[in-house]
Amino acid sequence: MVILELYNLKKDIGEKNNLINQYPTIVNRLLEKMIAFRQKIKKKARPAVE
């Protein structure tokens, strides 16, 4: 399970106010970028050594 969080660190350095519900478009865009990045590095990953 992935817990998503989005904070405005200029205004909320203590990360007290999760903005995920207020900015779903930004959250979805960042999530898509994260998924694409993970797929990219997975393709380039070396096989595990046993």
Buried (B, 14 or more C-beta within 10 A) or exposed (E): EEEEEBBEEEEEEEEEEEBEEEEEEEBEEEEEEEEEEEEEEEEEEEEEEE
